[in-house]
Structures are given as C-alpha cells and as structure tokens.
Amino acid sequence: MNILAPSLINKNAVVNGPKVGDILCSTYGYDACIAHFAKVVEVTKASVKLELLGTIDNYTSPMTWDSKPDINSSGGTVVTKRFKANGDSYKVKDTSCATFYPWCGKPINCYNYH
C-alpha cells in the first residue's frame, strides 16, 4: 500500500526544460487568434521569469495578419511563472485561457473576426 497521492507518484519530469533566451508563444481569442510572445530571462528549479515582447505584424487583410515576436523590444514587463512538463518539452500558463509553449520560429497566422 502506498500512502503518497497519485499526483506525487506519477509526476511528469520536464525533459527539455526552459533555457534563458527561449522564445515562447501563446494564442487566445473568441472568434480570434491573437499571439503573445515572451522571452525566458531567468530559470529556477520550478519557475521562469518571462519578459513580455512586442510583435511585428504583417497584415494580409483588415482582419488577418501574420505575427512574430519583436526580439529587439527589450525592457518589457517581466513576470514570474511556474512551468510544467508537456511531452518532451514544457509549458507556462499565460492567462486563465492561454498557455505559452516554445515558439516554432515561424510567423503565427492570426485573425480577429469581431
């Protein structure tokens, strides 16, 4: 018999954890897909400090655009967040309805049909 809670026994380990310099992306929206980007500026055992980045947007129509992070937008807001395992990578909660994942390196197709 084991007295430990199942969540403590089967806790997923982060294989490829965050590194300083990682760029993360989250998307959100109702009838929309809007991208947010952040850069990892510090890593501890269970959390990261993220600098929120601006975006470079290339509009393809009045309600659609391709978005990528403005890597040179420094001095943004820095927030501390916990990270969790996600497959062989990691994820970081952005808001109650959006999660940061490592950015794929390609522009994100965004839209806002409101």
N, C-alpha and C positions, 0 to 999 in steps of 0.2 A: 504494500500500500504506500502511496506517495502523498505526502501532506502539502506539497507545493501546488500552487494554482497552475492549471494548464498553460496559461499565458506566460508563466515563468519558465516552464519546461521547454516549450516549443518556440521560444523567442527566436525570430529570424535574425541572423547576423548580417551586417552590411558588408558585402564582399568588396565592391568598388565604391568606397565611401567618398565623401566630398573632399576636394582639394582646393586650396587657395587659387583663385583665378578661374574656377569653373563658372560658366555662364548657365543660368537656369531660366526656364520659360514656364509661365502658366497662362492659361486662357480661361476666359469666363464670358458670360453673357446670355441673356434671354433673347432669342431671335438675333443673336450676335455671337461673334467670336473675336474677342479683343485680347491681344497678347500683352503680358507684362514680362519684363526681364529683370534679372538680378545677377549680381556677381558675388561669388563667395570671397570674402575678405579675411575671414578667420575661421578656424575649425577647432572645436574641442572634442571631447570624448562623445558627447551626445547632441551637440548643437553646432550651428553655424551662424556667423554674422554675415548678413547679406546687405550689399549696397544696391539699392533700387536704381535701375538705369532708365534713361530715356529711350525713345525709339526713333528709328529712321523709317518713315512710312512712304511707300510708293503707291499712290492711288491709281487704281486701274478702272474705277468708275466712282461716282459720288458716294456709293455705299460699300465699296470693296477696296481693299488695299493689301499690299504685302508689307509685313513689319519685321524689322530686325533690330537687335539692340544697338544703341549708340554707345559703343565701348568707351568713347572719349568723354562721355558725360560723367565726370567724376564729381565728388562732393555731394552726392545724393544722400538721401536718408538711409541710415544703417539700422537694421533690425536684427534681433537675435531670435532664431527659431530652432526647434528641435528637428532632427532628420530621422527618417526611418528607412528600413530596408525596403526595396522594391525590386524583386527579382534579383539580378546580379548587380543592381545599381542602388540608387536611393531617391527619396522624395522628401519635399519640405512643404508643409502646409502654408499656403499664401493667405487665403481668407477662408471663411466658412464654406465657400462654394468653388474654390480654386486651389490647385496644388502645383507647386514648382517641380519640374523634372529637368534633368540635364538637357540643355538645348541641343538640337540635332545639327546646328550650324547652317541651316537653310532658312530663308525668309518664311514666316508663318503667314498663310493665307487668312486674312481677317475680313470680317463683314459686320455690318450693323444695319439691319433692315427695319428699324423702328421708324 
